[in-house]
Each structure stands twice: as C-alpha cells, then as structure tokens.
C-alpha cells in the first residue's frame, strides 16, 4: 500500500494542502518530511498511455476508481499522480517511487518480485525515468552543488553541523536540508526559506543572506530541490576516510568490522534515496545523531566534507567502486 506519510515528522506537524507548520521542538533527526507537490496545480502533464496502463496493472487493485486503500486514489490519472505523489524531476524524494519496494507497493510483494529483469523492477525504473525527465519547471535555478558550496556550507553548516546543532537541524548534508524544505510550488512554506527570508538565520554575529542569495535558495527549492551537480563519491573515497578515521577500532578481526565493502554495507540501509541515508547507521553515527554511538568514538567528529562524501556514496547506491 502506498504510504502517504512515508516519513513521519518528529514533533513537526504538516497539513498537506494548506501547509500549516507547527513546530514544537524542532527535532528533525531521522525525519524527512515529504509528499508530492502536495495537491498543488501543475501545468498539463504529457500523456503516457504505456505508463498509465502499467500503473493500472500493478496498482489498480488498491488505488484506482473506487479502490482507495490508505486514501490513495486515481493512480490511473497522471495529472493527479504528478500533483500529489511526486516531485517532478526529483525521484529521490518522490513518494510514488520511494514506496515501490518489496512489501510496500504493490502490496504482498517480495524481494524476488523486484529482482533484476522482473516486470516490477522494469516498472520501477520506468517510474524513475518518468519522474526525473518530467521537466515542467521554467525556473532558472542553480544546482544543489552550487547552492551548497556558495550558501549552505559556508553560511549554514558552520553551526548546523555535527555536534549540538541548533534545534537539532543539520544542514551539512542534502538529507538534512530536505527535512526543512518543501520542494516545488509550495517552496515559500519551507522552514528553511522562512528562516532566512525573515532574517532569523544565520544568527549573529554571522551576516544575514543578501536578497540575491535568498532568491537563489528559493528558486532551487521551487525547481524541486534536486540533488544535482554533484559528482557521486566512490567507495574508494569512502574507504579512504574509513581507513584513516575508523579502522583502528573496526578492523577485520573486530565484531563490527569496516574492513571491506561487504562489512560497511551492514551499516548502510538498502532503501534508496535520502530515506536510505537517514536510515543508515554509518551516516547517523558520523552525524552523531541520537540513538547511535557517535563516531569516530573518543575522537573529533568528521569534517563536513567527509560526511558529505559518505552521504553522496550512499545516495548513489553505495556501490563497490
């Protein structure tokens, strides 16, 4: 069944549609608030009869016509799907794509149903391609790589980083930033945008963002908040960090070895996208989030650049490369 609240906010209440946000403690750890474009109006979506037919084939039993399992309906209407269950051009945070996993959607599926070459594996790849190539934006936005390098890293991540970030918000990674933005047409409701636009952030003595910088952040969020412009990190790069900072305690002979790719994968979620990052013990440990042992233990935290590398590798599928 398609899970409309895929990411449960921790003490953050999101009312989709009107998007009223009530913050009671700003604890965002392990939380990615995500919907589609939240029921907002989009330009006409080009018809795709083949994809529509497959949506009916695989999802129609629960989510077409009078069948509204979980309140999710009309998956045979691409306009409705685009306006409610995806973020155009960004499959990594689109609810429809992220719910396509064994046991989630379609219901009662298994890992074998999603094995390479199966109908569902092909269908999932087609959904991803459809979302990522559905470019309906006319917004001339900078890439995430540019926004992060120019604004987030130097102006936000100096405080909102690893140890004791204000309000528990970490802005030293894409996954952390996603927790405080509402990608797409409702970008101006984003907690991050509101804070910089109202002059509450950055805190003194750091200078506030100038109007042009605020506009660039807004445009990036409006355009979908994509993770673009980044060259994916390789396991070779991640392993360099592990060998320098972790292997002295996590060698091959230890119970929690990080000596090989297979060993490291024991601490990386199999879930795709930012959700997988947020679920990965490795990422959470180096970010020193609650509920896991902070790493490196009894040593300084990793610099933001190395955490960014680990996140990039996981986002690219945690490949052995």
C-alpha positions as CSV (number, residue, x, y, z in Angstrom):
1,X,0.0,0.0,0.0
2,X,1.2,3.4,-0.9
3,X,2.3,5.2,2.3
4,X,1.2,8.8,2.1
5,X,3.2,9.7,5.2
6,X,6.3,7.9,4.3
7,X,8.5,10.0,6.5
8,X,6.9,10.6,9.9
9,X,7.8,14.1,11.3
10,X,9.3,14.1,14.8
11,X,7.2,16.8,16.6
12,X,6.6,18.6,13.3
13,X,3.0,18.7,12.0
14,X,2.5,19.1,8.3
15,X,-1.0,19.7,6.9
16,X,-0.7,18.9,3.2
17,X,-2.6,21.4,1.0
18,X,-2.8,24.5,3.3
19,X,0.7,23.5,4.6
20,X,0.4,24.8,8.1
21,X,3.5,24.0,10.0
22,X,3.6,23.9,13.8
23,X,7.0,23.4,15.4
24,X,7.0,22.2,19.0
25,X,10.6,21.3,19.4
26,X,12.4,21.2,16.0
27,X,13.8,17.7,16.5
28,X,14.4,16.6,12.9
29,X,16.7,13.7,13.4
30,X,15.9,10.8,11.2
31,X,13.0,12.7,9.7
32,X,12.4,13.6,6.0
33,X,9.1,15.4,5.5
34,X,8.0,14.6,2.0
35,X,4.9,14.4,-0.1
36,X,4.4,15.0,-3.8
37,X,3.7,18.5,-4.9
38,X,1.1,18.5,-2.1
39,X,-2.0,18.8,-4.3
40,X,-0.9,21.9,-6.0
41,X,-1.8,22.8,-9.6
42,X,0.8,21.9,-12.2
43,X,0.8,22.6,-16.0
44,X,-0.7,19.8,-18.1
45,X,1.3,16.6,-17.8
46,X,2.0,14.9,-21.2
47,X,0.0,11.7,-21.6
48,X,1.9,8.4,-21.3
49,X,-0.5,5.6,-22.1
50,X,2.0,2.8,-21.6
51,X,3.0,4.1,-18.1
52,X,-0.7,4.6,-17.2
53,X,-1.5,1.1,-18.2
54,X,1.3,-0.3,-16.0
55,X,0.1,1.8,-13.1
56,X,-3.4,0.3,-13.5
57,X,-1.9,-3.2,-13.9
58,X,0.3,-3.1,-10.8
59,X,-1.6,-0.7,-8.6
60,X,-5.2,-0.7,-9.8
61,X,-6.4,-3.3,-7.3
62,X,-5.9,-0.8,-4.4
63,X,-5.6,2.7,-5.9
64,X,-7.8,3.1,-9.0
65,X,-11.5,4.0,-9.2
66,X,-13.5,3.2,-6.1
67,X,-10.4,1.5,-4.6
68,X,-8.8,3.9,-2.2
69,X,-6.5,1.9,0.0
70,X,-4.9,4.3,2.5
71,X,-6.8,7.2,0.9
72,X,-4.6,6.9,-2.2
73,X,-6.6,7.1,-5.4
74,X,-6.6,7.8,-9.1
75,X,-3.2,6.3,-10.0
76,X,-4.6,6.0,-13.5
77,X,-4.6,9.8,-13.8
78,X,-1.0,11.1,-14.4
79,X,-2.0,14.6,-13.7
80,X,-3.3,13.6,-10.3
81,X,-0.2,11.5,-9.7
82,X,2.1,14.3,-10.6
83,X,0.2,16.8,-8.4
84,X,0.0,14.6,-5.3
85,X,2.6,11.8,-5.3
86,X,5.8,13.0,-6.9
87,X,8.1,16.0,-7.1
88,X,8.7,16.5,-10.9
89,X,12.4,16.0,-11.9
90,X,13.3,14.6,-8.5
91,X,12.5,10.9,-8.0
92,X,14.8,10.7,-4.9
93,X,12.1,12.5,-2.8
94,X,9.0,11.4,-4.7
95,X,6.6,9.3,-2.6
96,X,5.4,7.2,-5.5
97,X,8.9,6.0,-6.4
98,X,10.2,5.6,-2.9
99,X,7.2,3.4,-1.9
100,X,8.0,0.9,-4.7
101,X,9.7,-1.7,-2.5
102,X,9.0,-5.3,-1.6
103,X,6.1,-5.4,0.8
104,X,5.2,-1.8,0.4
105,X,3.8,-1.3,-3.1
106,X,2.3,-3.3,-4.7
107,X,1.2,-5.0,-1.5
108,X,2.4,-8.5,-0.7
109,X,5.4,-8.3,-3.0
110,X,8.7,-9.9,-2.1
111,X,12.3,-9.2,-2.9
112,X,12.1,-11.8,-5.7
113,X,9.3,-9.7,-7.4
114,X,11.8,-6.8,-7.6
115,X,14.8,-8.8,-8.7
116,X,16.7,-7.5,-11.8
117,X,14.8,-8.1,-15.0
118,X,11.4,-8.7,-13.4
119,X,8.3,-6.7,-14.5
120,X,8.3,-4.8,-11.3
121,X,12.0,-3.9,-11.5
122,X,11.5,-2.6,-15.0
123,X,8.3,-0.7,-14.0
124,X,10.1,0.9,-11.1
125,X,12.9,2.0,-13.4
126,X,10.3,3.4,-15.8
127,X,8.6,5.4,-13.0
128,X,12.0,6.8,-12.0
129,X,12.8,7.8,-15.6
130,X,9.3,9.4,-16.0
131,X,9.7,11.5,-12.8
132,X,13.3,12.5,-13.5
133,X,12.6,13.6,-17.1
134,X,9.3,15.3,-16.2
135,X,10.7,18.8,-16.5
136,X,7.9,21.2,-16.1
137,X,9.9,23.9,-14.5
138,X,10.7,27.2,-16.2
139,X,12.7,28.3,-13.2
140,X,16.3,29.2,-13.9
141,X,17.7,27.7,-10.7
142,X,21.3,26.9,-9.6
143,X,22.2,23.3,-8.9
144,X,22.4,21.9,-5.4
145,X,26.2,21.7,-5.8
146,X,26.3,25.5,-6.4
147,X,23.8,26.4,-3.7
148,X,25.6,24.1,-1.1
149,X,29.0,25.4,-2.0
150,X,28.0,29.1,-2.1
151,X,25.5,29.3,0.7
152,X,24.7,26.2,2.8
153,X,28.2,25.1,3.6
154,X,29.8,28.5,4.4
155,X,26.7,30.2,5.9
156,X,24.6,27.5,7.5
157,X,26.7,24.3,8.1
158,X,29.2,26.1,10.3
159,X,26.5,26.0,13.1
160,X,24.0,23.4,11.9
161,X,26.5,20.6,11.7
162,X,27.5,17.6,13.8
163,X,27.8,18.4,17.4
164,X,24.8,20.1,19.1
165,X,23.3,21.7,16.0
166,X,20.7,24.4,16.9
167,X,17.2,22.9,17.2
168,X,18.7,19.6,16.1
169,X,18.8,20.7,12.5
170,X,21.8,19.6,10.4
171,X,22.4,21.5,7.2
172,X,25.7,19.9,6.4
173,X,24.1,17.3,4.1
174,X,21.4,17.1,1.4
175,X,19.4,14.7,3.6
176,X,19.5,17.2,6.5
177,X,18.4,20.1,4.2
178,X,15.5,18.1,2.9
179,X,14.0,18.0,6.3
180,X,13.4,21.7,6.3
181,X,12.2,22.4,2.8
182,X,9.0,21.9,0.8
183,X,10.2,21.3,-2.8
184,X,8.1,22.6,-5.6
185,X,5.3,25.2,-5.8
186,X,4.9,25.4,-2.0
187,X,8.6,26.3,-1.5
188,X,7.8,29.5,0.3
189,X,6.2,27.4,3.1
190,X,9.6,25.8,3.8
191,X,11.0,26.3,7.3
192,X,14.5,27.0,5.8
193,X,13.2,29.6,3.4
194,X,11.1,31.3,6.1
195,X,14.0,31.5,8.5
196,X,16.4,33.2,6.0
197,X,13.7,35.4,4.4
198,X,12.6,36.7,7.8
199,X,16.1,37.4,8.9
200,X,16.2,34.8,11.7
201,X,19.1,33.0,10.2
202,X,22.0,33.0,10.1
203,X,22.4,34.0,13.7
204,X,24.6,36.9,14.7
205,X,27.5,37.5,14.5
206,X,27.2,35.9,11.1
207,X,25.8,38.2,8.4
208,X,22.3,37.6,7.0
209,X,22.0,36.3,3.5
210,X,21.5,39.1,0.9
211,X,18.3,39.2,-1.2
212,X,20.0,37.6,-4.2
213,X,21.2,34.7,-2.1
214,X,17.7,34.2,-0.6
215,X,16.2,34.3,-4.1
216,X,18.7,31.6,-5.2
217,X,17.7,29.3,-2.3
218,X,14.0,29.9,-3.1
219,X,14.5,29.1,-6.8
220,X,16.3,25.9,-6.0
221,X,13.5,24.7,-3.7
222,X,10.8,25.8,-6.2
223,X,12.6,23.9,-9.0
224,X,12.3,20.7,-7.0
225,X,15.2,20.8,-4.6
226,X,17.1,18.2,-6.7
227,X,20.4,16.6,-5.7
228,X,22.1,17.8,-8.9
229,X,25.5,19.0,-10.0
230,X,27.2,16.5,-7.6
231,X,29.8,14.0,-8.8
232,X,28.9,10.8,-6.9
233,X,31.5,9.7,-4.4
234,X,33.0,6.2,-4.8
235,X,33.6,3.5,-2.2
236,X,37.3,4.1,-2.8
237,X,36.9,7.7,-1.4
238,X,34.7,6.5,1.5
239,X,37.2,3.7,2.3
240,X,40.0,6.3,2.5
241,X,38.0,8.0,5.2
242,X,37.4,4.7,7.0
243,X,41.0,3.7,6.9
244,X,42.1,7.0,8.3
245,X,39.4,7.5,10.9
246,X,37.7,4.2,11.7
247,X,39.8,1.1,11.0
248,X,41.8,1.3,14.2
249,X,38.7,0.3,16.1
250,X,36.8,-1.5,13.3
251,X,39.4,-3.8,11.7
252,X,38.7,-7.1,10.1
253,X,39.1,-9.1,13.3
254,X,36.6,-7.0,15.3
255,X,32.9,-7.7,15.7
256,X,31.9,-4.5,13.9
257,X,34.4,-4.6,11.1
258,X,34.5,-1.9,8.4
259,X,37.4,-3.6,6.6
260,X,35.6,-4.3,3.3
261,X,32.6,-3.1,1.2
262,X,30.5,-6.0,2.5
263,X,31.4,-5.1,6.1
264,X,30.4,-1.5,5.6
265,X,27.1,-2.4,3.9
266,X,26.0,-4.0,7.2
267,X,25.6,-0.3,8.4
268,X,24.0,1.1,5.2
269,X,20.3,0.9,4.5
270,X,19.1,-0.9,1.4
271,X,16.4,1.8,0.9
272,X,17.1,4.1,-2.0
273,X,17.4,7.9,-1.8
274,X,17.6,10.2,1.2
275,X,15.5,7.9,3.2
276,X,18.2,5.3,2.9
277,X,20.8,7.8,4.1
278,X,18.7,8.8,7.1
279,X,18.2,5.1,8.0
280,X,21.9,4.2,7.6
281,X,23.8,3.6,10.9
282,X,27.0,4.7,9.3
283,X,25.6,8.1,8.3
284,X,23.8,8.6,11.6
285,X,26.9,7.7,13.6
286,X,29.2,10.2,11.8
287,X,26.5,12.8,12.1
288,X,26.4,11.9,15.8
289,X,22.6,11.7,15.9
290,X,20.7,10.3,18.9
291,X,20.1,6.6,19.2
292,X,23.5,5.5,17.8
293,X,27.1,5.5,19.1
294,X,28.8,8.7,17.9
295,X,31.7,8.1,15.6
296,X,34.6,8.2,15.5
297,X,34.5,7.3,19.1
298,X,36.5,9.5,21.5
299,X,37.9,11.4,18.6
300,X,36.9,14.6,16.8
301,X,33.9,14.5,14.5
302,X,34.5,14.1,10.8
303,X,34.6,17.3,8.9
304,X,31.5,18.2,6.9
305,X,33.4,17.5,3.6
306,X,33.9,13.8,4.7
307,X,30.3,13.4,5.9
308,X,29.2,14.9,2.5
309,X,31.3,12.2,0.8
310,X,29.7,9.4,2.7
311,X,26.2,10.7,2.0
312,X,27.0,11.1,-1.7
313,X,28.2,7.5,-1.9
314,X,25.0,6.2,-0.2
315,X,22.8,8.3,-2.4
316,X,24.5,6.8,-5.5
317,X,23.6,3.3,-4.3
318,X,26.6,2.6,-2.1
319,X,28.4,0.8,-4.9
320,X,31.6,-1.2,-4.6
321,X,33.5,1.2,-6.9
